[in-house]
Every structure is written in structure tokens, then in C-alpha cells.
Amino acid sequence: MSAVTIRKVANRLERMVRAGGDGIKARKALTDAEKNLATIEESCLRELDLQLGPIIAFLDQAPEVRPSPESLAALIYHADRALTACGALNKPKLAQTLLILSAMADALGQSDYWPQGALDPAINLISLFRVRDVSDKDAASLLSHLELCLNQYVQRIQGGTTTVQP
């Protein structure tokens, strides 16, 4: 019978990592991460507000007029950039609303469907979440209604039957 010898060979990276000890505790890592995020908070807020400007300005357009494909693409672009700025700000409700706005604009851009003021509720909710803290229950209700709108827009693309509610 032959014997099997198992050898553990430490590579250079492993030796470098192990040289520092067992690493840091999770609590310390989170504390350090929060301190690092705090250092970029102001610049993230400036970028967020810069990107929200054109989104909020979208409300100045006539709600009955369908925006151009370029206008919808610009809206998606600014929502994406604002979402990136949200990453360090711990604003999950605002981030979720930006995602829904992007999906709504994309869905509407792929069809001829344009209900009057189709994106206004999402943009108004973005404004609200930017300046106010909304309770989780109220935010969940508002976001679920936005998702219903999004589902209706997606069904229009897919040729499904939907009913427009006043």
C-alpha cells in the first residue's frame, strides 16, 4: 500500500496576508469603511444634486407631449449617474426610485405608449426622497405603486392587455 502525502504550499500572496496576523475584526472593518465613506459624502451629495437637476427639470415639459427618444435616454443617463452617487450615501429608497425611473423610461422608450405625465410620479418621489426621510411603511407603499406603473409599461411593450386606471 502506498502512502499519500499532502503538502500545503503557501504562495507569496498568502505569506504576505498572513504576515499581518489574523486580519481585522468585522466590526472594525465596518467602522473604518463608514469613516472612509464619510470623507466622500460631500462630493457624493454635490454629484447627486448635479445629476438630479436635469431629472427634476423633466417635470417642466408638457406632460401630454411624449418626450423624444434622446430626452428619455438623457433621463436614464442622469438617473444612472445619480444612482452611482447614491452608493456612498445610504439612501436605498432614493436609489430604488432611480432604478424604477430608469426602467420606466426604458420601457416607455420601447413603445408608442405615453400616458400623460407618465414619469412625473417617479420624479416627484425622487425629489421627496432626496430632501425628506420617509417612513419605511410609507416608502414601501409609494414604491409598490411605482412598480405597478412600471409593470403596466412593460406589459404594453410585450403586447399584453392592460387597463389604464385614472
C-alpha positions in Angstrom: 0.0 0.0 0.0 1.3 3.5 -0.8 1.1 6.5 1.4 -0.3 9.8 0.3 1.5 12.9 1.5 -0.5 16.2 1.4 1.6 19.3 1.4 0.3 22.8 1.8 2.4 25.2 -0.2 2.0 28.8 0.8 2.3 31.2 -2.1 3.7 34.6 -1.9 0.4 36.4 -1.5 -0.7 34.1 1.3 2.6 34.7 3.1 2.0 38.5 2.8 -1.5 38.3 4.0 -0.6 36.0 6.9 2.3 38.3 7.9 -0.2 40.8 9.2 -1.8 38.3 11.6 -5.3 37.1 11.6 -6.7 40.2 10.0 -9.1 42.7 11.4 -12.4 42.1 13.1 -15.6 42.7 11.1 -16.8 45.5 13.5 -13.5 47.4 12.9 -13.7 46.9 9.2 -17.3 48.3 9.1 -16.3 51.3 11.3 -13.3 52.0 9.1 -15.5 51.7 6.0 -18.0 54.2 7.4 -15.2 56.6 8.2 -14.0 56.3 4.6 -17.5 56.9 3.2 -17.9 60.0 5.4 -14.9 61.5 3.7 -16.6 61.4 0.3 -20.1 62.2 1.5 -20.0 65.9 0.5 -18.7 65.2 -3.0 -21.3 62.5 -3.5 -24.1 64.9 -2.4 -22.8 67.5 -4.9 -22.7 64.9 -7.7 -26.2 63.6 -6.7 -27.7 67.1 -6.8 -25.9 67.8 -10.1 -27.4 64.7 -11.7 -30.9 65.2 -10.2 -31.1 68.7 -11.7 -31.9 67.6 -15.3 -34.2 64.8 -13.9 -36.3 67.4 -11.9 -36.2 69.7 -14.9 -38.0 67.0 -16.8 -41.2 68.0 -14.9 -41.2 71.3 -16.8 -42.1 69.6 -20.0 -45.7 69.4 -21.1 -47.0 66.1 -19.6 -49.2 65.3 -22.5 -46.3 65.5 -25.0 -44.3 62.4 -25.5 -40.5 63.1 -25.0 -38.1 62.4 -27.7 -36.0 59.2 -27.5 -32.9 61.3 -26.9 -34.7 63.0 -23.9 -35.6 59.6 -22.4 -32.0 58.4 -22.9 -30.7 61.5 -21.2 -33.1 60.9 -18.3 -31.8 57.3 -18.0 -28.2 58.6 -18.1 -28.7 61.1 -15.3 -30.6 58.6 -13.2 -27.7 56.1 -13.6 -25.2 58.8 -12.6 -27.3 59.8 -9.6 -27.6 56.2 -8.6 -23.8 55.9 -8.6 -23.6 59.0 -6.3 -26.2 57.4 -4.0 -23.9 54.4 -3.4 -22.0 56.1 -0.6 -24.9 58.0 0.9 -27.0 55.2 2.4 -30.2 56.3 0.6 -31.7 53.0 -0.5 -35.2 54.4 -1.1 -33.9 57.1 -3.4 -31.7 54.5 -5.2 -34.7 52.2 -5.7 -36.7 55.0 -7.1 -33.9 56.0 -9.5 -33.8 52.4 -10.7 -37.6 52.3 -11.3 -37.4 55.6 -13.1 -34.8 54.3 -15.4 -36.8 51.1 -16.1 -39.9 53.1 -16.7 -38.2 55.5 -19.2 -36.6 52.5 -20.9 -40.0 50.7 -21.2 -41.8 53.8 -22.5 -39.0 54.4 -25.0 -39.6 50.9 -26.5 -43.3 51.5 -27.2 -45.6 54.1 -28.5 -47.4 54.2 -25.2 -47.3 57.5 -23.4 -49.8 58.2 -20.6 -49.9 61.8 -19.7 -47.2 62.6 -17.1 -46.0 59.0 -17.2 -42.7 59.7 -15.3 -43.9 62.6 -13.1 -44.8 60.4 -10.1 -41.3 58.8 -10.1 -39.6 62.1 -10.4 -41.6 63.7 -7.7 -40.8 60.7 -5.4 -37.1 61.2 -6.2 -37.5 64.8 -5.1 -39.2 63.7 -1.9 -36.7 61.0 -1.0 -33.8 63.5 -1.6 -35.0 66.0 0.9 -37.1 64.0 3.5 -36.8 60.8 5.4 -40.0 58.9 4.7 -41.1 56.0 7.0 -40.3 52.5 5.7 -44.0 51.7 5.5 -45.0 54.8 3.5 -41.9 54.4 1.2 -42.8 50.8 0.6 -46.3 51.8 -0.4 -45.2 54.5 -2.7 -42.6 52.3 -4.3 -45.0 49.5 -4.8 -47.3 51.8 -6.7 -44.5 52.9 -8.9 -43.7 49.3 -9.6 -47.3 48.8 -10.7 -46.9 51.6 -13.2 -43.6 50.0 -14.4 -45.4 46.7 -14.8 -48.1 48.3 -16.9 -45.5 49.9 -19.2 -43.6 46.6 -19.6 -46.9 44.8 -20.4 -47.5 47.4 -23.2 -44.1 46.5 -24.7 -44.9 42.8 -24.5 -48.3 43.3 -26.1 -50.2 42.3 -23.0 -53.6 43.7 -22.2 -53.7 46.4 -19.6 -56.3 48.8 -18.4 -55.4 52.4 -17.8 -56.6 53.5 -14.4 -57.3 57.2 -13.7 
